[in-house]
Amino acid sequence: MQANSSKRRVVVTGYGMVTPLGKDTDETFARASRGESGIDYIHSFDTTGLPCRIGGEVDDEWLQASEEPRECKLDPSTGAPAMAGGSRSGFRPKGALEGATGLPVGLHKFTYRGVKFALAAAREAAQQAGIGSIADRERIGVALGCHGANQSVAALASLHRFYGSDGRWDVKALAQAGGYPYLHFFQRKPDVAMAILSAVFDCKGSNLAIVSACAAGAQAIGEAMRLIQEEKSDVMIAGGCEAMLDFVGFMGFVLIQALANRYSSPQKASRPFDRKRSGFVMGEGAGIVVLEELEHARTRGASILGELLGYGDSADAYRITDTHPQGEGAVLAMRGALEDASLGPEAVDYINAHGTSTAQNDAVETLAIKKVFGDRAKEIPVSSNKSMLGHTIAAAGAIECILTLVGMQRSLILPTINYEFPDAKCDLDYVPNVARHHEHRIALSNSFGFGGQNACLCLGRFAS
């Protein structure tokens, strides 16, 4: 698919994900295609007495197994076992590695749960794309949506042992303590995950850390596309990761009453566009794509999995926790993506909705889609992956981008599960409850974040 011949074309040559439904892309898509839910009661912290006690947690069993030390070292560019004297891809790793994580010595202590998700997803994407064969590492960059790590209540409380009865901090003792106080400073930084990916995969080109709430993963992919189009990079590792499903991160959303508080079972709680929706469900995970300039990919014989045709972003310029009631920012983002792709509304075959399961978001997104597509809005299939995964915040846009690409390859649109009670304000075709076999070649993927940040990706099935 070639929308605008004046721009360098950007294609996808690899993708990977970690979600509440699976440890990789194939497992997640297979379970989502069956309409399964990855949402359950939270086990990682005590939710007793809270109005919401559920979330989309990533299975720790396989995550821990993937980190167990192994006798062989991994090639950090592909995630595959490295051969003697170098890797099978031709890229020679620098420095010693720590076990299965592929981390250079010294970086392991800065990792946290979200970084582990990102590493697993990036390893899947990098191995699929075979980026270890690329000699010029200065032309490979990283763009990642991430918000850093929340610290536990116990860890935060432990800082007060350095606060004296005289009302002063014992800075010397704090500095000598190392450990938690030292790591807290680094793990909370949003750019740490990006920096670790750059080191592990030896990416010396442009690096971006995107902090824009629920739009971050999609914005990271869109900004990476622009860097390639502007000839500042040939390859970008891009996406998002999030692990905010802990007490500190969770309570923020509890206090603003954004989470689902009425549900018959955890699996029924996330119900985008349904009249009985009562709030979103938090999730965690990561989604990573390898973006590449088309001729660069062809020259090295890379498999092409899809094309990024356009990207639109905007701000509501309204409020922090509310979207604009007329969907102005969402409209700008969708129209921007179509304009960037040199396509009209008639070209779109499917919309992967932001679809959070909140009363306001779902109604406003429906309104925005109607404004962009007019009378044709009701003809376009629209579905929300968050009905099965929950809302993975910075990872959401990247995960949904990948699921959209896989769906186009397989001519399958994932469903919006738990759709039982129609809402007069949400009257589009939401692909209710069951996946739909439907050939679609061009799709939009929407991500609208708290604070009014909006991003829309226009994706296409690749055709020479």
C-alpha positions as CSV (number, residue, x, y, z in Angstrom):
1,M,0.0,0.0,0.0
2,Q,1.5,3.3,-1.1
3,A,-0.4,6.3,0.2
4,N,2.1,9.1,-0.4
5,S,5.1,8.5,-2.7
6,S,6.8,11.7,-1.7
7,K,7.6,10.3,1.8
8,R,9.9,7.5,2.8
9,R,7.7,4.5,3.4
10,V,7.8,3.0,6.9
11,V,7.1,-0.7,7.3
12,V,6.9,-3.1,10.3
13,T,9.5,-5.9,10.2
14,G,9.0,-7.2,13.7
15,Y,6.7,-7.1,16.7
16,G,6.4,-8.5,20.2
17,M,4.2,-8.1,23.2
18,V,3.6,-9.2,26.8
19,T,0.0,-8.9,28.0
20,P,-2.4,-10.3,30.6
21,L,-3.5,-12.8,27.8
22,G,-0.1,-14.1,26.9
23,K,3.7,-14.0,26.9
24,D,4.0,-13.1,23.2
25,T,2.0,-12.0,20.2
26,D,0.7,-15.3,19.0
27,E,-0.6,-16.4,22.4
28,T,-2.2,-13.0,23.0
29,F,-3.9,-12.9,19.6
30,A,-5.1,-16.5,19.8
31,R,-6.8,-16.0,23.1
32,A,-8.2,-12.6,22.2
33,S,-9.6,-14.1,19.0
34,R,-11.6,-16.5,21.2
35,G,-12.9,-13.6,23.3
36,E,-11.1,-14.6,26.4
37,S,-10.4,-12.2,29.2
38,G,-7.1,-11.6,31.0
39,I,-8.7,-9.8,33.9
40,D,-9.0,-11.3,37.4
41,Y,-8.7,-10.5,41.0
42,I,-5.4,-8.7,41.9
43,H,-2.9,-10.9,43.7
44,S,0.1,-8.7,43.9
45,F,-1.2,-6.5,46.7
46,D,-4.0,-6.4,49.2
47,T,-7.2,-4.8,47.8
48,T,-9.4,-5.5,50.8
49,G,-12.0,-2.7,51.2
50,L,-11.3,-1.0,47.8
51,P,-14.2,-0.3,45.4
52,C,-12.2,-2.1,42.7
53,R,-10.2,-5.2,43.3
54,I,-9.5,-6.4,39.8
55,G,-6.9,-5.9,37.1
56,G,-5.1,-7.4,34.1
57,E,-2.0,-8.9,35.6
58,V,0.8,-10.5,33.6
59,D,1.5,-14.1,34.6
60,D,4.6,-14.1,36.8
61,E,5.4,-17.8,36.3
62,W,6.7,-17.6,32.8
63,L,8.2,-14.1,33.4
64,Q,10.3,-15.5,36.2
65,A,11.3,-18.5,34.1
66,S,12.5,-16.3,31.3
67,E,14.9,-14.6,33.7
68,E,16.5,-17.8,35.1
69,P,20.3,-17.9,34.5
70,R,21.3,-20.1,31.6
71,E,24.7,-21.5,30.5
72,C,24.7,-19.7,27.2
73,K,24.6,-15.9,26.7
74,L,22.1,-14.3,24.5
75,D,22.7,-12.1,21.5
76,P,21.3,-8.8,22.7
77,S,20.1,-7.8,19.3
78,T,18.0,-10.9,18.6
79,G,17.4,-12.6,21.9
80,A,18.8,-15.8,20.4
81,P,21.7,-17.8,21.8
82,A,25.0,-16.2,20.8
83,M,27.6,-18.3,18.9
84,A,31.2,-18.6,19.9
85,G,33.1,-15.5,18.8
86,G,29.9,-13.5,18.2
87,S,26.3,-14.1,17.3
88,R,24.7,-16.0,14.5
89,S,23.4,-12.7,13.1
90,G,26.9,-11.2,12.8
91,F,26.5,-8.7,15.6
92,R,29.1,-9.1,18.3
93,P,27.7,-8.2,21.8
94,K,29.7,-5.8,23.9
95,G,30.5,-6.6,27.5
96,A,29.4,-9.4,29.8
97,L,25.7,-10.3,30.1
98,E,23.7,-11.2,33.1
99,G,21.9,-14.5,32.7
100,A,18.9,-14.7,30.4
101,T,17.9,-11.1,30.5
102,G,20.7,-10.1,28.0
103,L,21.5,-7.1,30.2
104,P,25.1,-5.7,30.3
105,V,26.6,-6.0,33.8
106,G,25.6,-2.9,35.8
107,L,22.2,-2.3,34.2
108,H,20.4,-5.2,35.9
109,K,19.9,-3.4,39.2
110,F,18.0,-0.6,37.4
111,T,15.4,-2.9,35.9
112,Y,11.9,-3.2,37.3
113,R,8.8,-5.0,36.2
114,G,7.9,-2.7,33.3
115,V,11.4,-2.9,31.9
116,K,11.3,-6.7,32.0
117,F,8.1,-6.6,30.0
118,A,9.7,-4.3,27.5
119,L,12.8,-6.5,27.2
120,A,10.7,-9.6,26.5
121,A,8.6,-7.8,23.9
122,A,11.6,-6.2,22.3
123,R,13.4,-9.5,22.1
124,E,10.5,-11.1,20.3
125,A,10.3,-8.1,17.9
126,A,14.1,-7.9,17.3
127,Q,14.5,-11.6,16.7
128,Q,11.6,-11.6,14.2
129,A,13.1,-8.6,12.4
130,G,16.6,-9.9,12.5
131,I,18.1,-6.5,13.3
132,G,21.3,-8.0,14.5
133,S,22.4,-8.2,10.9
134,I,22.4,-4.4,10.6
135,A,26.0,-3.1,10.8
136,D,25.3,0.7,11.2
137,R,24.0,0.8,14.8
138,E,24.0,4.6,14.7
139,R,21.0,4.4,12.3
140,I,18.9,2.4,14.8
141,G,17.0,4.3,17.5
142,V,14.5,3.7,20.3
143,A,11.2,5.5,21.0
144,L,9.4,4.2,24.1
145,G,6.3,5.3,26.0
146,C,6.8,4.7,29.7
147,H,6.1,6.4,33.0
148,G,8.8,4.8,35.2
149,A,8.3,2.6,38.3
150,N,6.0,3.3,41.3
151,Q,7.6,2.4,44.6
152,S,6.0,0.3,47.3
153,V,4.5,1.9,50.4
154,A,7.1,0.1,52.5
155,A,10.0,1.3,50.4
156,L,8.7,4.9,50.6
157,A,8.2,4.6,54.3
158,S,11.8,3.3,54.8
159,L,13.1,6.7,53.7
160,H,11.9,8.2,56.9
161,R,14.5,6.4,59.0
162,F,16.9,9.1,57.6
163,Y,14.7,11.9,58.9
164,G,15.8,13.0,62.4
165,S,13.8,14.3,65.3
166,D,15.5,17.7,64.7
167,G,13.5,18.0,61.5
168,R,16.5,17.5,59.2
169,W,17.5,14.8,56.7
170,D,20.7,12.8,57.3
171,V,21.9,13.2,53.8
172,K,25.2,11.5,54.5
173,A,23.6,8.3,55.9
174,L,21.1,8.4,53.0
175,A,23.9,8.5,50.5
176,Q,25.9,5.7,52.2
177,A,22.8,3.5,52.4
178,G,22.7,3.0,48.6
179,G,20.2,0.3,47.8
180,Y,16.6,1.5,47.7
181,P,17.2,5.3,48.0
182,Y,19.7,5.1,45.1
183,L,17.6,2.9,42.9
184,H,14.4,4.8,43.6
185,F,15.8,7.9,41.9
186,F,16.6,5.9,38.7
187,Q,13.7,3.5,38.5
188,R,11.2,6.3,38.7
189,K,12.7,8.1,35.7
190,P,10.7,7.5,32.5
191,D,13.8,7.3,30.3
192,V,15.4,4.4,32.1
193,A,13.5,1.7,30.2
194,M,14.4,3.4,26.9
195,A,18.1,3.7,27.9
196,I,18.2,0.0,28.9
197,L,16.7,-1.1,25.5
198,S,19.2,1.1,23.7
199,A,22.1,-0.6,25.6
200,V,20.8,-4.2,25.3
201,F,20.1,-3.9,21.5
202,D,23.1,-1.5,20.8
203,C,20.9,1.2,19.3
204,K,23.0,4.4,19.0
205,G,20.6,6.5,17.0
206,S,17.8,8.8,18.1
207,N,16.3,8.0,21.5
208,L,12.9,9.3,22.7
209,A,11.2,8.8,26.0
210,I,7.5,9.6,25.6
211,V,5.4,10.5,28.7
212,S,1.8,11.1,27.6
213,A,-0.4,8.8,29.6
214,C,-2.6,6.5,27.6
215,A,-1.3,7.9,24.3
216,A,2.4,7.2,25.0
217,G,2.8,3.9,23.2
218,A,1.1,5.1,20.0
219,Q,2.9,8.4,20.1
220,A,6.2,6.6,20.4
221,I,5.5,4.6,17.3
222,G,4.3,7.7,15.4
223,E,7.3,9.8,16.4
224,A,9.6,6.9,15.4
225,M,7.9,6.9,12.0
226,R,8.6,10.6,11.6
227,L,12.3,10.1,12.4
228,I,12.5,7.5,9.6
229,Q,10.6,9.6,7.2
230,E,12.9,12.6,7.9
231,E,16.0,10.3,7.2
232,K,17.3,10.6,10.8
233,S,17.0,6.9,11.3
234,D,16.6,3.8,9.1
235,V,15.3,1.5,11.9
236,M,13.5,2.3,15.2
237,I,12.5,0.0,18.1
238,A,9.3,1.6,19.2
239,G,6.3,1.0,21.6
240,G,5.4,1.2,25.2
241,C,5.6,-0.6,28.5
242,E,3.8,-0.2,31.8
243,A,3.7,-1.8,35.2
244,M,1.5,0.5,37.3
245,L,-0.7,-2.3,38.7
246,D,0.6,-1.8,42.2
247,F,-0.9,-0.1,45.3
248,V,0.5,3.4,44.6
249,G,-0.4,3.4,40.9
250,F,-3.8,1.8,41.6
251,M,-4.9,4.1,44.3
252,G,-4.5,7.2,42.2
253,F,-7.2,5.9,39.8
254,V,-9.4,4.7,42.7
255,L,-9.4,8.2,44.2
256,I,-10.5,9.8,41.0
257,Q,-13.2,7.1,40.7
258,A,-12.1,6.1,37.2
259,L,-12.0,2.3,37.8
260,A,-14.8,-0.2,37.3
261,N,-16.8,-0.6,40.6
262,R,-19.8,-2.6,39.5
263,Y,-19.2,-6.1,38.0
264,S,-20.6,-9.6,38.5
265,S,-17.2,-11.1,37.9
266,P,-13.7,-9.8,37.0
267,Q,-14.0,-11.0,33.5
268,K,-17.2,-9.1,33.0
269,A,-16.0,-5.8,34.3
270,S,-14.4,-4.2,31.2
271,R,-17.3,-3.6,28.9
272,P,-16.5,-0.8,26.4
273,F,-19.5,0.9,24.8
274,D,-22.0,-1.1,26.9
275,R,-24.6,0.8,28.8
276,K,-23.7,-0.8,32.1
277,R,-20.0,0.1,31.9
278,S,-18.8,1.6,35.2
279,G,-15.1,2.5,34.6
280,F,-11.9,1.0,33.2
281,V,-9.8,-1.9,34.4
282,M,-6.1,-1.4,34.9
283,G,-3.7,-3.8,33.1
284,E,0.0,-4.1,32.5
285,G,2.3,-5.2,29.8
286,A,4.4,-4.1,26.8
287,G,4.2,-3.8,23.0
288,I,7.2,-3.3,20.8
289,V,7.5,-2.9,17.0
290,V,10.5,-2.7,14.7
291,L,9.9,0.1,12.2
292,E,12.1,0.3,9.1
293,E,12.4,2.3,5.9
294,L,11.0,0.1,3.1
295,E,14.1,0.0,0.8
296,H,16.3,-0.7,3.8
297,A,14.1,-3.6,4.8
298,R,14.1,-4.9,1.2
299,T,17.8,-4.7,0.8
300,R,18.5,-6.9,3.7
301,G,15.6,-9.3,2.9
302,A,13.5,-8.6,6.0
303,S,9.9,-9.9,6.1
304,I,7.4,-7.1,6.0
305,L,4.5,-7.5,8.3
306,G,2.6,-4.3,7.6
307,E,3.0,-0.6,6.9
308,L,2.6,2.5,9.0
309,L,0.8,4.9,6.6
310,G,0.0,7.9,8.8
311,Y,0.1,9.4,12.2
312,G,-1.9,12.1,13.8
313,D,-1.5,13.7,17.3
314,S,-3.3,16.5,19.1
315,A,-4.2,18.0,22.5
316,D,-7.7,18.6,23.8
317,A,-6.4,21.7,25.6
318,Y,-9.3,21.1,28.0
319,R,-8.8,19.3,31.4
320,I,-6.5,16.7,33.0
321,T,-8.9,13.9,33.7
322,D,-11.7,14.6,31.2
323,T,-11.8,14.4,27.5
324,H,-13.3,17.2,25.5
325,P,-17.0,16.6,25.5
326,Q,-17.2,17.2,21.7
327,G,-14.2,15.0,21.0
328,E,-12.3,17.8,19.4
329,G,-8.9,16.4,20.1
330,A,-9.9,12.9,19.0
331,V,-11.2,14.3,15.7
332,L,-8.0,16.2,15.1
333,A,-5.9,13.1,15.7
334,M,-7.9,10.8,13.4
335,R,-8.1,13.4,10.6
336,G,-4.4,14.1,11.1
337,A,-3.6,10.4,10.6
338,L,-5.7,10.2,7.4
339,E,-4.2,13.4,6.0
340,D,-0.7,12.2,6.8
341,A,-1.5,9.0,4.9
342,S,-3.0,11.0,2.0
343,L,-6.2,9.0,2.5
344,G,-9.9,9.9,2.8
345,P,-12.4,8.5,5.4
346,E,-13.7,6.2,2.7
347,A,-10.5,4.2,2.7
348,V,-10.8,3.0,6.3
349,D,-12.0,-0.6,6.8
350,Y,-11.7,-0.9,10.6
351,I,-11.1,1.2,13.7
352,N,-9.3,-0.2,16.8
353,A,-10.9,2.0,19.4
354,H,-9.4,3.5,22.5
355,G,-12.6,2.1,24.1
356,T,-11.8,2.3,27.8
357,S,-15.2,1.3,29.3
358,T,-15.7,4.6,31.0
359,A,-19.0,6.4,30.4
360,Q,-17.5,9.6,29.1
361,N,-14.7,8.2,26.9
362,D,-16.8,5.7,25.0
363,A,-19.5,8.2,24.2
364,V,-17.1,10.9,23.2
365,E,-15.0,8.5,21.0
366,T,-18.2,7.4,19.3
367,L,-19.1,11.0,18.6
368,A,-15.7,11.8,17.3
369,I,-15.8,8.8,14.9
370,K,-19.2,10.1,13.6
371,K,-17.7,13.5,13.0
372,V,-14.8,12.1,11.0
373,F,-16.7,9.5,9.0
374,G,-20.1,11.0,8.7
375,D,-22.9,8.7,7.4
376,R,-20.3,5.9,6.9
377,A,-19.5,5.7,10.6
378,K,-22.1,3.0,11.2
379,E,-20.6,0.8,8.4
380,I,-17.1,0.6,9.8
381,P,-16.4,-2.2,12.4
382,V,-15.1,-0.7,15.6
383,S,-13.8,-2.8,18.5
384,S,-11.9,-2.4,21.8
385,N,-9.1,-4.8,22.9
386,K,-9.3,-3.3,26.4
387,S,-12.5,-5.4,26.9
388,M,-10.1,-8.4,27.2
389,L,-6.8,-6.9,28.3
390,G,-7.8,-4.0,30.5
391,H,-6.1,-0.7,30.0
392,T,-2.3,-1.1,29.9
393,I,-1.7,2.7,29.9
394,A,1.6,3.5,28.1
395,A,1.6,0.1,26.5
396,A,-1.9,0.2,25.2
397,G,-1.4,2.0,21.9
398,A,1.5,-0.2,21.0
399,I,-0.3,-3.5,21.9
400,E,-3.4,-2.4,20.0
401,C,-1.3,-1.4,17.0
402,I,0.2,-4.9,16.8
403,L,-3.1,-6.7,17.3
404,T,-4.5,-4.6,14.5
405,L,-1.6,-5.5,12.2
406,V,-2.0,-9.2,13.0
407,G,-5.7,-9.0,12.4
408,M,-5.2,-7.5,8.9
409,Q,-2.8,-10.3,8.1
410,R,-5.3,-12.9,9.1
411,S,-8.5,-11.1,8.0
412,L,-9.8,-11.3,11.5
413,I,-11.3,-8.4,13.6
414,L,-11.0,-9.0,17.4
415,P,-14.2,-8.6,19.3
416,T,-15.5,-6.2,22.0
417,I,-16.5,-8.7,24.7
418,N,-19.1,-8.1,27.4
419,Y,-21.2,-6.1,25.0
420,E,-24.8,-6.9,26.2
421,F,-26.7,-3.7,26.8
422,P,-26.8,-1.2,23.9
423,D,-26.3,2.5,24.8
424,A,-28.1,5.1,22.8
425,K,-25.0,7.3,22.8
426,C,-22.8,4.4,21.5
427,D,-24.6,3.2,18.4
428,L,-21.8,1.9,16.1
429,D,-20.8,-1.6,15.0
430,Y,-18.6,-2.7,18.0
431,V,-18.0,-6.3,16.8
432,P,-19.8,-7.6,19.8
433,N,-18.5,-10.6,21.7
434,V,-17.3,-12.8,18.8
435,A,-14.4,-12.2,16.5
436,R,-15.3,-11.5,12.9
437,H,-13.7,-12.8,9.7
438,H,-13.4,-9.8,7.5
439,E,-10.8,-8.7,5.0
440,H,-9.5,-5.2,5.9
441,R,-6.6,-3.5,4.4
442,I,-6.5,-0.1,6.1
443,A,-7.2,0.6,9.8
444,L,-7.0,3.3,12.4
445,S,-5.8,2.7,15.9
446,N,-6.9,5.3,18.5
447,S,-5.2,6.2,21.8
448,F,-6.6,9.1,23.8
449,G,-4.8,9.8,27.1
450,F,-5.5,11.5,30.5
451,G,-4.5,15.1,30.1
452,G,-6.0,15.3,26.6
453,Q,-3.1,13.8,24.7
454,N,-4.4,12.1,21.5
455,A,-2.7,9.8,19.0
456,C,-4.0,8.0,16.0
457,L,-2.0,5.5,13.8
458,C,-3.1,4.7,10.3
459,L,-2.0,1.2,9.5
460,G,-2.1,-0.8,6.2
461,R,-1.6,-4.3,5.0
462,F,1.6,-4.3,3.1
463,A,1.3,-4.5,-0.7
464,S,4.3,-3.7,-2.9
